[in-house]
Amino acid sequence: MTQRISFGEKVGYGLGDLAANFIFQAMIALVLNFYTDTFGLTAAQAGTLFLVVGMISAVLNPVMGFIADRTNTRWGKFRPWLLWTAVPFGIIGVLTFTTPHIGIGAKLIYAYVTYFLLRLIYTVNNVPYAALTGVMTDDPDERTSIATYRQVFANSAGFIVQSLAIPMRNYFGHGNPANPAKGWQMTMGLFSVLSVLFFVIAFLATKERIQPKPGQKSSVGTDLKDLVKNGPLIALFLVTLFYFIAIVMRGNVMLPFFKYFAGHETLFSWFNGFGLAALLIGVAVSSSLSARIGKRTLFIVSMALVAVLSAVLLFLPATATTLIIGSEILRQFAFGWSGPLLWAMIGDAADYGEWKTGRRATAAVTSAVVFALWAGLALGQAMAGWLLSAYGYVSNAAQSEQSLLGIRLIASVFPALFFAAAAACLFFYPITKELNRKIADDLIARRKTYGTQELPGA
């Protein structure tokens, strides 16, 4: 019998991603602008920072996966990490968006240290959190439902951060002269306090139900061999890499797009507000659509449409505000379908590995995908910074025709190519709707032979 998850537990789990995304969304859409226009780095320096720190921290994700799989407490393997990391997460979130009054060389060191610590604590927190999806239930459709709740909350944080962060920065940093550094610190401080609170609630609300077979023996070497042989995981790894390169590359230039090309920085909030509202609707219908046509098919359709609608932005004039926002509404609606699917498919890939080998390593599978996520973020952020520099971008100044073209290309065609690459990789993901159900049924029958453990909720 499959485990059905209550509404309250799904909401509690989703609050964990609301907490994480108060910081994650800032990294996607705001941190490049913060470092160049407020903190004082050049676009090239910021790009190198993102690549170096991002790739180092990406390597730590598999390490955290192995640690989480081997964690044993009365609360489970994964849930305790939400509690243990909550306060450090909040403190480091504030420090990263703090501008110290020191020389530029010392500032660069400060940026490397705080950004690395932010990525480290995010990894320690988020790998176990993401792994929870795969152990809360053995029903693949229910797993998609859990992931849908998660994405609704994650994108709600995106709506809040990307729509309100700039007005909040301006409010907290108002004065004569204005103090954007103080504005950033206060804004991210508020978001960080909320993150701590919601992580604690997520810990208290959730349960781990799917446990490895009693007496399961495995080593890091065995886990690595299993990962390499897991075909769905390899396909999902590449999908995730291209997916997040596209997201963060585009996200980090939209503020410069409106500030310098469209000529109205305030439109950035409206653009994100309408777009993210459409995204939430797309996320909300994802579960029912995937139940009908399967996760893989829906993911492919989503990526194809998003690629086309991203590229369209290049051909819209600066004055076409309605068309720019309208195209984003359509793009985000289609993009919303994909959000829950990625995280639900991680659990399916873990099931596939258990189905094939008899060994379950949920966090190891999760960490491999999260490694691709962070590598994608590092590469996407670095590409955005380097490309802006190559096209002649200068912060807080009028842009040349060449730099404006660069901003437009980074916001449209370049990410469209990576979204299209993600769609192509999905054709090599072998878990169809029918195979997904067969694997679930086989594993349910198999677990009946040794029983399913449920750990206490608190």
Backbone torsions as a table, in degrees:
resi	resn	phi	psi	omega
1	MET	NA	131.1	-178.8
2	THR	-76.7	154.6	-179.9
3	GLN	-91.1	122.8	173.8
4	ARG	-91.8	138.8	-175.7
5	ILE	-103.7	134.9	-177.6
6	SER	-69.9	158.6	176.7
7	PHE	-58.1	-43.1	-178.1
8	GLY	-62.8	-39.0	179.4
9	GLU	-69.9	-38.1	177.5
10	LYS	-63.5	-41.9	177.7
11	VAL	-64.1	-45.5	179.4
12	GLY	-59.0	-42.6	177.6
13	TYR	-63.7	-43.4	-179.6
14	GLY	-61.0	-32.5	178.5
15	LEU	-61.4	-27.4	176.8
16	GLY	-63.3	-37.1	178.2
17	ASP	-79.9	-26.9	170.5
18	LEU	-59.4	-44.8	179.6
19	ALA	-61.2	-50.1	-177.4
20	ALA	-64.6	-35.7	-174.3
21	ASN	-78.8	-12.3	169.9
22	PHE	-60.4	-31.6	176.5
23	ILE	-93.6	-44.1	-176.3
24	PHE	-59.0	-43.5	-178.9
25	GLN	-65.8	-33.0	175.4
26	ALA	-66.5	-36.5	177.6
27	MET	-68.0	-34.4	-179.6
28	ILE	-72.2	-43.6	-166.7
29	ALA	-113.8	-18.2	-168.1
30	LEU	-124.2	-24.8	-169.1
31	VAL	-66.5	-34.9	178.3
32	LEU	-63.4	-45.2	178.5
33	ASN	-65.0	-38.7	177.2
34	PHE	-59.6	-48.0	-177.1
35	TYR	-67.3	-34.9	-176.7
36	THR	-86.1	-42.1	-171.3
37	ASP	-96.3	-16.5	-179.5
38	THR	-121.6	-51.0	-175.4
39	PHE	-69.8	-37.4	175.1
40	GLY	112.6	11.9	176.1
41	LEU	-86.6	158.1	171.1
42	THR	-81.0	164.5	179.1
43	ALA	-61.6	-38.7	179.7
44	ALA	-66.5	-41.4	177.5
45	GLN	-62.2	-42.6	179.1
46	ALA	-64.5	-41.5	179.0
47	GLY	-60.9	-43.4	178.4
48	THR	-65.9	-40.7	175.9
49	LEU	-56.2	-48.1	-178.2
50	PHE	-62.0	-41.1	-177.7
51	LEU	-69.5	-49.7	-176.4
52	VAL	-62.6	-54.2	-178.3
53	VAL	-66.4	-39.9	-177.4
54	GLY	-63.4	-43.4	-178.2
55	MET	-72.1	-36.4	176.5
56	ILE	-63.3	-47.2	-177.8
57	SER	-69.4	-29.3	177.6
58	ALA	-62.1	-39.0	179.3
59	VAL	-62.8	-28.2	-178.5
60	LEU	-73.3	-16.6	-178.5
61	ASN	-63.2	-47.9	175.9
62	PRO	-61.0	-36.8	177.4
63	VAL	-59.0	-45.6	179.0
64	MET	-65.4	-34.1	177.2
65	GLY	-62.8	-44.6	177.9
66	PHE	-64.2	-39.1	178.7
67	ILE	-64.4	-45.7	-177.5
68	ALA	-64.3	-41.1	178.8
69	ASP	-62.3	-25.4	-177.6
70	ARG	-102.3	6.2	175.6
71	THR	-80.0	132.0	178.5
72	ASN	-134.5	112.2	176.3
73	THR	-136.4	171.0	178.4
74	ARG	-68.0	-14.3	177.1
75	TRP	-93.2	-7.9	-178.0
76	GLY	117.4	-170.2	-179.3
77	LYS	-90.1	-36.9	-167.1
78	PHE	-107.9	-38.1	-175.7
79	ARG	-58.1	-40.8	-175.9
80	PRO	-58.0	-28.8	-177.5
81	TRP	-65.3	-27.6	176.7
82	LEU	-64.2	-39.8	-179.5
83	LEU	-73.3	-45.0	-175.4
84	TRP	-65.6	-30.3	-174.3
85	THR	-98.4	-6.0	-171.1
86	ALA	-57.5	-55.1	-176.5
87	VAL	-68.0	-46.3	176.1
88	PRO	-57.6	-37.0	178.1
89	PHE	-58.3	-47.2	-178.5
90	GLY	-65.0	-43.0	-178.6
91	ILE	-64.1	-46.9	-177.2
92	ILE	-68.2	-32.6	176.4
93	GLY	-58.9	-40.4	178.5
94	VAL	-69.8	-45.7	-177.2
95	LEU	-61.1	-35.9	-178.9
96	THR	-63.5	-35.7	-178.9
97	PHE	-100.1	27.1	173.9
98	THR	-104.3	134.2	178.8
99	THR	-104.5	105.6	-179.4
100	PRO	-76.7	152.9	179.4
101	HIS	-90.3	76.7	-178.5
102	ILE	-137.9	171.8	-179.5
103	GLY	-64.9	163.2	-174.4
104	ILE	-63.8	-36.4	177.6
105	GLY	-63.7	-45.2	177.9
106	ALA	-66.4	-34.5	176.9
107	LYS	-61.8	-41.1	-179.0
108	LEU	-63.7	-42.0	176.8
109	ILE	-63.0	-44.4	178.5
110	TYR	-58.5	-43.1	-179.6
111	ALA	-62.8	-44.2	179.4
112	TYR	-62.4	-45.1	-176.9
113	VAL	-65.3	-50.2	-175.8
114	THR	-69.8	-38.3	-180.0
115	TYR	-67.8	-37.2	176.3
116	PHE	-64.5	-44.5	179.2
117	LEU	-62.1	-37.3	178.2
118	LEU	-63.7	-45.7	179.6
119	ARG	-66.6	-35.5	179.6
120	LEU	-66.0	-49.6	-177.8
121	ILE	-67.6	-31.7	176.4
122	TYR	-64.2	-40.6	178.7
123	THR	-64.1	-47.6	-178.8
124	VAL	-62.4	-31.5	179.2
125	ASN	-83.3	-44.9	-165.1
126	ASN	-85.3	-29.3	177.5
127	VAL	-62.8	-50.5	175.5
128	PRO	-62.7	-37.6	179.6
129	TYR	-61.1	-46.8	-179.8
130	ALA	-65.1	-34.9	179.5
131	ALA	-65.5	-25.3	-179.7
132	LEU	-56.8	-34.9	-179.5
133	THR	-55.3	-38.0	-176.1
134	GLY	-78.5	-9.9	-176.6
135	VAL	-121.6	3.2	178.2
136	MET	-82.3	-25.3	-179.7
137	THR	-158.0	157.6	176.0
138	ASP	-102.8	4.2	-180.0
139	ASP	-90.7	118.3	-177.5
140	PRO	-63.0	-34.1	178.2
141	ASP	-71.9	-39.1	177.0
142	GLU	-66.1	-33.9	176.9
143	ARG	-64.1	-40.5	176.2
144	THR	-63.7	-37.9	177.5
145	SER	-62.4	-44.0	176.9
146	ILE	-59.6	-46.0	-179.9
147	ALA	-63.5	-31.4	177.7
148	THR	-66.4	-44.7	175.6
149	TYR	-58.5	-43.5	179.5
150	ARG	-58.1	-45.9	-177.4
151	GLN	-69.8	-33.7	175.8
152	VAL	-59.4	-45.6	-179.8
153	PHE	-70.9	-39.6	179.2
154	ALA	-61.5	-44.3	-178.5
155	ASN	-77.5	-21.6	170.3
156	SER	-64.7	-40.7	174.7
157	ALA	-63.0	-39.2	176.1
158	GLY	-60.5	-42.4	177.7
159	PHE	-59.8	-46.2	-178.1
160	ILE	-65.3	-50.0	-175.0
161	VAL	-67.0	-50.6	-173.9
162	GLN	-75.8	-21.4	178.0
163	SER	-92.0	-32.9	-170.5
164	LEU	-111.0	-16.9	-174.0
165	ALA	-60.8	-42.8	-178.9
166	ILE	-67.5	-48.5	174.4
167	PRO	-59.3	-37.8	178.0
168	MET	-66.4	-42.3	176.6
169	ARG	-58.3	-43.6	-179.7
170	ASN	-66.6	-37.8	-179.4
171	TYR	-67.4	-50.0	-178.0
172	PHE	-71.5	-23.1	-178.0
173	GLY	-104.0	15.0	-178.0
174	HIS	-69.2	158.4	-179.6
175	GLY	150.9	-177.0	178.8
176	ASN	-131.2	94.8	8.1
177	PRO	-83.3	167.6	177.7
178	ALA	-66.4	151.0	-178.3
179	ASN	-125.5	80.3	-178.0
180	PRO	-62.4	-29.3	179.1
181	ALA	-61.8	-45.6	176.6
182	LYS	-64.3	-39.0	179.3
183	GLY	-60.4	-44.7	177.6
184	TRP	-63.0	-44.8	-177.7
185	GLN	-62.1	-44.5	-179.2
186	MET	-68.3	-41.8	-179.6
187	THR	-61.8	-50.9	-178.9
188	MET	-71.2	-25.5	174.7
189	GLY	-63.9	-42.9	178.2
190	LEU	-63.9	-45.6	178.8
191	PHE	-61.9	-37.4	-177.6
192	SER	-67.9	-38.7	176.8
193	VAL	-61.0	-43.6	177.8
194	LEU	-63.4	-36.8	178.8
195	SER	-59.5	-46.2	-179.5
196	VAL	-58.1	-46.9	-178.7
197	LEU	-60.5	-46.2	-175.0
198	PHE	-72.8	-30.4	174.9
199	PHE	-63.2	-41.0	179.7
200	VAL	-64.7	-41.6	178.5
201	ILE	-63.3	-42.5	179.3
202	ALA	-61.2	-40.2	176.7
203	PHE	-60.4	-45.6	-176.0
204	LEU	-70.7	-28.4	-170.1
205	ALA	-87.7	-21.1	-168.9
206	THR	-101.7	163.4	176.2
207	LYS	-135.2	149.7	172.0
208	GLU	-103.1	124.3	-175.9
209	ARG	-114.3	-34.6	-177.5
210	ILE	-91.9	116.8	-179.5
211	GLN	-113.9	153.8	174.1
212	PRO	-60.3	160.1	177.3
213	LYS	-56.7	132.3	179.4
214	PRO	-54.4	132.5	-179.3
215	GLY	82.3	6.4	179.7
216	GLN	-57.9	129.0	178.7
217	LYS	-109.6	128.4	177.3
218	SER	-153.8	160.4	177.2
219	SER	-130.3	171.2	177.0
220	VAL	-59.1	-41.0	179.2
221	GLY	-62.1	-42.6	178.4
222	THR	-63.9	-43.8	179.0
223	ASP	-60.4	-42.8	-179.8
224	LEU	-63.7	-42.0	177.7
225	LYS	-62.1	-41.5	178.9
226	ASP	-63.4	-38.6	179.9
227	LEU	-65.0	-43.1	-178.3
228	VAL	-64.8	-31.7	-178.3
229	LYS	-86.2	-4.3	-176.0
230	ASN	-88.2	95.1	-176.5
231	GLY	-57.4	-47.0	178.1
232	PRO	-58.8	-36.6	179.9
233	LEU	-66.0	-41.5	179.8
234	ILE	-62.0	-45.0	177.7
235	ALA	-61.9	-42.5	-178.9
236	LEU	-67.0	-33.5	176.6
237	PHE	-59.1	-48.4	-178.8
238	LEU	-68.6	-39.8	176.4
239	VAL	-57.1	-47.6	-177.9
240	THR	-64.0	-41.0	179.4
241	LEU	-58.1	-52.6	-177.9
242	PHE	-68.7	-37.2	-179.4
243	TYR	-58.0	-47.8	-175.6
244	PHE	-83.3	-25.0	169.5
245	ILE	-58.2	-47.1	-178.3
246	ALA	-64.4	-45.9	-176.8
247	ILE	-59.8	-50.8	-172.3
248	VAL	-77.9	-31.4	175.7
249	MET	-60.9	-48.4	-179.5
250	ARG	-69.4	-43.9	-175.9
251	GLY	-59.9	-36.7	-174.9
252	ASN	-78.7	-7.8	178.9
253	VAL	-112.0	-1.1	-177.3
254	MET	-69.6	-34.8	176.2
255	LEU	-65.0	-48.0	172.6
256	PRO	-60.4	-33.3	178.5
257	PHE	-57.5	-47.7	-178.9
258	PHE	-78.5	-32.9	-178.1
259	LYS	-69.9	-39.8	-172.3
260	TYR	-110.3	-33.3	-178.7
261	PHE	-91.2	-56.9	-179.4
262	ALA	-74.0	-21.1	173.7
263	GLY	84.2	5.9	-177.8
264	HIS	-139.4	99.3	-179.3
265	GLU	-61.8	-31.1	-178.6
266	THR	-65.6	-22.9	177.6
267	LEU	-65.4	-21.9	178.3
268	PHE	-56.7	-43.1	-179.6
269	SER	-68.3	-41.4	178.0
270	TRP	-65.3	-43.0	178.6
271	PHE	-57.1	-49.2	179.8
272	ASN	-70.7	-37.1	-179.3
273	GLY	-61.1	-51.6	178.9
274	PHE	-66.3	-41.6	-178.4
275	GLY	-64.7	-44.4	-178.2
276	LEU	-72.9	-27.4	172.4
277	ALA	-63.8	-42.1	176.7
278	ALA	-65.5	-37.6	178.7
279	LEU	-61.1	-42.6	179.7
280	LEU	-61.0	-37.1	176.9
281	ILE	-66.6	-41.8	177.6
282	GLY	-61.1	-42.5	177.1
283	VAL	-61.8	-41.5	-176.0
284	ALA	-63.5	-31.6	-179.4
285	VAL	-93.6	-5.2	-175.9
286	SER	-60.1	-44.3	-176.1
287	SER	-60.5	-45.2	-178.8
288	SER	-69.1	-36.8	178.4
289	LEU	-66.9	-42.7	-178.9
290	SER	-68.6	-31.2	177.1
291	ALA	-64.2	-28.2	-178.7
292	ARG	-86.0	-44.6	-172.4
293	ILE	-114.5	-6.3	179.6
294	GLY	96.6	151.7	-176.4
295	LYS	-66.4	-45.2	-176.7
296	ARG	-60.9	-48.0	-178.1
297	THR	-62.1	-44.6	-179.9
298	LEU	-64.5	-38.8	179.0
299	PHE	-62.6	-43.3	179.6
300	ILE	-62.0	-46.6	179.8
301	VAL	-61.1	-43.2	179.8
302	SER	-59.5	-49.8	-177.2
303	MET	-64.8	-37.5	179.4
304	ALA	-64.2	-45.7	179.7
305	LEU	-66.1	-40.7	-179.8
306	VAL	-64.0	-38.6	177.8
307	ALA	-60.4	-47.0	-179.1
308	VAL	-64.5	-46.4	-176.2
309	LEU	-71.8	-23.4	173.9
310	SER	-72.1	-44.6	-178.5
311	ALA	-63.9	-30.3	-178.5
312	VAL	-56.9	-31.3	-175.4
313	LEU	-58.7	-29.3	-179.1
314	LEU	-62.7	-30.1	-172.1
315	PHE	-96.1	2.9	179.9
316	LEU	-95.7	130.4	179.7
317	PRO	-70.2	160.6	-176.9
318	ALA	-59.5	-30.3	-176.7
319	THR	-83.9	-7.6	-176.3
320	ALA	-84.8	61.9	-175.0
321	THR	-59.3	-43.4	-178.1
322	THR	-63.3	-42.4	180.0
323	LEU	-69.3	-38.0	178.7
324	ILE	-62.2	-48.2	179.7
325	ILE	-69.3	-38.5	179.1
326	GLY	-62.5	-42.0	178.4
327	SER	-65.5	-33.9	179.0
328	GLU	-70.6	-35.8	176.7
329	ILE	-60.7	-46.2	179.0
330	LEU	-65.9	-42.5	-178.6
331	ARG	-62.8	-45.2	-178.2
332	GLN	-70.2	-32.7	176.4
333	PHE	-62.2	-47.1	178.4
334	ALA	-67.5	-36.8	179.5
335	PHE	-65.7	-34.5	-179.8
336	GLY	-58.9	-28.9	178.6
337	TRP	-60.5	-34.0	-172.2
338	SER	-79.4	-25.3	-171.5
339	GLY	-55.0	-55.7	-179.2
340	PRO	-67.6	-27.1	-172.8
341	LEU	-64.8	-43.1	-177.3
342	LEU	-56.6	-47.9	-175.5
343	TRP	-73.8	-33.2	175.4
344	ALA	-68.5	-36.4	-179.0
345	MET	-69.8	-24.5	174.2
346	ILE	-62.2	-46.1	176.8
347	GLY	-62.0	-38.1	178.3
348	ASP	-64.8	-38.2	178.0
349	ALA	-66.9	-36.5	175.4
350	ALA	-64.9	-40.6	175.6
351	ASP	-60.5	-43.0	-179.5
352	TYR	-59.9	-43.5	178.7
353	GLY	-62.9	-42.8	177.8
354	GLU	-65.0	-39.7	-179.8
355	TRP	-61.3	-39.5	-177.3
356	LYS	-81.2	-38.5	-169.8
357	THR	-110.1	-18.8	-174.0
358	GLY	81.9	1.2	179.0
359	ARG	-116.4	139.8	179.8
360	ARG	-115.5	130.6	177.6
361	ALA	-139.0	72.8	-172.4
362	THR	-59.4	-47.4	-176.5
363	ALA	-69.6	-33.4	177.4
364	ALA	-63.8	-43.8	176.3
365	VAL	-63.2	-45.6	179.4
366	THR	-60.1	-44.4	-176.4
367	SER	-66.4	-30.6	177.1
368	ALA	-64.3	-41.6	178.0
369	VAL	-70.7	-39.9	178.8
370	VAL	-66.8	-31.8	172.2
371	PHE	-57.3	-46.9	178.3
372	ALA	-62.5	-37.8	177.7
373	LEU	-58.9	-51.1	-176.5
374	TRP	-71.3	-34.1	174.4
375	ALA	-63.7	-40.4	177.0
376	GLY	-63.1	-42.2	177.6
377	LEU	-62.8	-43.6	-179.5
378	ALA	-62.4	-47.7	-178.8
379	LEU	-66.8	-41.9	-179.8
380	GLY	-64.7	-43.8	177.8
381	GLN	-65.4	-42.7	179.3
382	ALA	-63.1	-44.5	179.2
383	MET	-61.2	-41.5	179.9
384	ALA	-61.7	-47.3	-179.8
385	GLY	-64.6	-45.8	-178.2
386	TRP	-67.2	-40.9	179.8
387	LEU	-66.5	-41.0	175.6
388	LEU	-57.9	-44.2	179.0
389	SER	-64.2	-42.6	-178.8
390	ALA	-64.4	-33.5	179.0
391	TYR	-85.3	1.7	173.7
392	GLY	90.8	24.8	179.8
393	TYR	-64.8	135.1	175.5
394	VAL	-128.4	124.2	-176.2
395	SER	-69.0	144.9	175.5
396	ASN	54.7	39.8	179.3
397	ALA	-148.9	161.5	175.2
398	ALA	-63.5	137.9	-176.5
399	GLN	-95.4	148.1	175.6
400	SER	-74.6	168.3	176.6
401	GLU	-60.8	-37.4	179.9
402	GLN	-65.6	-44.3	-179.5
403	SER	-68.1	-34.6	176.0
404	LEU	-64.6	-39.6	176.2
405	LEU	-62.6	-41.4	178.5
406	GLY	-60.6	-44.9	178.1
407	ILE	-58.3	-44.0	-177.9
408	ARG	-67.2	-40.0	179.8
409	LEU	-67.2	-40.4	-179.7
410	ILE	-68.9	-25.4	178.8
411	ALA	-86.0	-9.7	-171.3
412	SER	-133.8	-78.1	-170.1
413	VAL	-67.8	-46.6	-177.3
414	PHE	-59.6	-50.0	177.1
415	PRO	-65.5	-31.5	178.4
416	ALA	-59.0	-38.4	179.1
417	LEU	-63.7	-38.7	179.7
418	PHE	-74.0	-35.2	174.0
419	PHE	-62.7	-40.8	177.8
420	ALA	-63.7	-38.0	177.5
421	ALA	-63.7	-39.1	177.3
422	ALA	-62.0	-42.0	178.4
423	ALA	-61.5	-41.1	-179.2
424	ALA	-64.1	-40.5	-179.3
425	CYS	-64.2	-30.1	-178.0
426	LEU	-65.9	-21.0	176.5
427	PHE	-67.0	-16.6	179.5
428	PHE	-99.3	3.8	176.0
429	TYR	-86.1	113.6	-167.1
430	PRO	-85.5	-7.0	-174.2
431	ILE	-83.7	97.4	175.6
432	THR	-80.1	174.4	178.4
433	LYS	-58.0	-41.5	-177.6
434	GLU	-69.0	-44.1	179.4
435	LEU	-66.0	-36.7	178.3
436	ASN	-56.1	-46.8	-179.6
437	ARG	-68.6	-39.1	179.1
438	LYS	-62.6	-44.8	178.9
439	ILE	-60.0	-45.7	-179.4
440	ALA	-60.3	-46.0	-178.5
441	ASP	-65.1	-41.3	179.3
442	ASP	-63.2	-41.5	-178.9
443	LEU	-69.7	-37.2	177.2
444	ILE	-60.7	-44.8	179.0
445	ALA	-64.4	-39.2	-179.0
446	ARG	-65.8	-41.2	-177.2
447	ARG	-68.7	-23.1	178.7
448	LYS	-64.1	-22.4	-178.5
449	THR	-76.2	-19.2	177.6
450	TYR	-129.7	4.0	174.8
451	GLY	82.8	150.9	177.9
452	THR	-111.1	126.3	-179.6
453	GLN	-89.8	146.4	172.5
454	GLU	-127.7	125.2	-179.7
455	LEU	-85.8	154.9	-179.7
456	PRO	-62.0	154.8	-175.5
457	GLY	-77.4	-15.3	-178.5
458	ALA	-149.3	NA	NA
